Amino acid sequence: MTRDISYFPIGTVVVLKDSTAATVISGYLAENSNMPGYTWDYTGFVYPIGLRDENEVYTFDHTQIEQVLAIGYQDGECFAFMNNLREVAAKMAELDDMKKAGIDAENGEHQ
């Protein structure tokens, strides 16, 4: 698994494949109860409605984004966060790969 992608900032509005509704990006690297152990690239809400209840939080990957309608606000703090996010995502992907290969992440030995 690789997470070597450029993440969109919070507030970015996208259209996902096989969807007609727009989604606003609200977070990163989340899990959901439908696929335990899988980490999704993004979380989001229906645009322009936003969050109405916890069951309306979407999780999706960058490969599911078909169209970008608007890019969210970006400043120095956002750029610093995005750099850190890419590093964390890469480490998570490395740990996932090790887990799949049956390698203990703490000592590097096969389990």
C-alpha positions as CSV (number, residue, x, y, z in Angstrom):
1,M,0.0,0.0,0.0
2,T,1.3,3.5,-0.7
3,R,0.0,6.8,0.4
4,D,2.4,8.9,-1.6
5,I,-0.3,11.4,-2.6
6,S,-0.8,15.1,-2.4
7,Y,-3.7,15.6,0.0
8,F,-6.3,18.3,-0.6
9,P,-6.9,20.8,2.3
10,I,-9.9,20.8,4.6
11,G,-12.8,22.5,2.9
12,T,-12.0,21.2,-0.6
13,V,-15.2,20.3,-2.4
14,V,-15.1,17.2,-4.6
15,V,-17.3,14.9,-6.6
16,L,-16.7,11.2,-6.0
17,K,-16.9,8.6,-8.8
18,D,-20.4,7.1,-9.2
19,S,-21.9,10.1,-7.3
20,T,-23.8,13.2,-8.2
21,A,-23.6,14.9,-4.8
22,A,-20.6,17.1,-3.9
23,T,-18.6,16.2,-0.8
24,V,-16.5,18.6,1.4
25,I,-13.3,17.2,2.8
26,S,-13.3,17.4,6.6
27,G,-10.5,15.1,7.7
28,Y,-7.8,12.6,7.0
29,L,-6.6,9.1,7.6
30,A,-9.7,7.7,9.3
31,E,-11.2,4.3,9.8
32,N,-14.8,3.3,9.8
33,S,-16.8,0.3,11.2
34,N,-17.6,-1.0,7.7
35,M,-13.9,-1.9,7.0
36,P,-12.1,-2.3,10.4
37,G,-8.3,-2.0,10.0
38,Y,-8.4,-0.1,6.7
39,T,-7.4,3.6,6.8
40,W,-9.1,5.9,4.3
41,D,-7.4,8.9,2.9
42,Y,-10.3,11.3,3.7
43,T,-13.5,12.0,5.6
44,G,-16.2,14.3,4.4
45,F,-19.7,15.5,4.5
46,V,-22.4,16.2,1.8
47,Y,-22.0,19.7,0.4
48,P,-23.6,22.1,1.1
49,I,-25.5,20.5,3.9
50,G,-22.5,19.5,6.1
51,L,-22.7,17.3,9.2
52,R,-26.2,16.6,10.4
53,D,-25.5,13.3,12.3
54,E,-22.5,11.0,12.8
55,N,-23.9,8.5,10.3
56,E,-23.4,10.9,7.4
57,V,-19.6,11.1,7.6
58,Y,-18.1,9.6,4.5
59,T,-14.7,7.9,4.2
60,F,-13.0,7.7,0.8
61,D,-9.7,7.5,-0.9
62,H,-8.0,9.8,-3.3
63,T,-8.6,7.4,-6.2
64,Q,-12.4,7.9,-5.7
65,I,-12.2,11.6,-6.5
66,E,-13.5,12.3,-9.9
67,Q,-13.6,16.1,-9.9
68,V,-12.4,18.9,-7.7
69,L,-14.9,21.8,-7.6
70,A,-13.1,24.1,-5.1
71,I,-9.8,23.9,-3.2
72,G,-10.0,24.6,0.6
73,Y,-8.2,27.5,2.4
74,Q,-4.4,27.1,2.5
75,D,-1.9,29.1,4.5
76,G,1.5,28.4,6.1
77,E,-0.1,26.3,8.9
78,C,-1.9,24.2,6.3
79,F,1.3,23.6,4.3
80,A,3.2,22.6,7.4
81,F,0.4,20.2,8.4
82,M,0.2,18.7,4.9
83,N,4.0,17.9,5.0
84,N,3.5,16.2,8.4
85,L,0.4,14.4,7.1
86,R,2.4,12.9,4.2
87,E,5.1,11.7,6.5
88,V,2.5,10.1,8.9
89,A,0.7,8.5,6.0
90,A,3.9,7.0,4.6
91,K,4.7,5.5,8.0
92,M,1.2,4.1,8.3
93,A,1.5,2.5,4.8
94,E,4.9,1.0,5.7
95,L,3.4,-0.5,8.9
96,D,0.4,-1.9,6.9
97,D,2.8,-3.5,4.4
98,M,4.8,-5.0,7.2
99,K,1.7,-6.3,8.9
100,K,0.5,-7.9,5.6
101,A,3.9,-9.5,5.1
102,G,3.8,-10.9,8.6
103,I,6.7,-8.8,9.9
104,D,6.7,-7.6,13.5
105,A,6.9,-3.8,13.3
106,E,8.9,-3.5,16.6
107,N,11.7,-5.9,15.8
108,G,11.5,-6.4,12.0
109,E,11.2,-10.2,12.3
110,H,8.7,-12.4,10.7
111,Q,5.9,-13.5,13.0
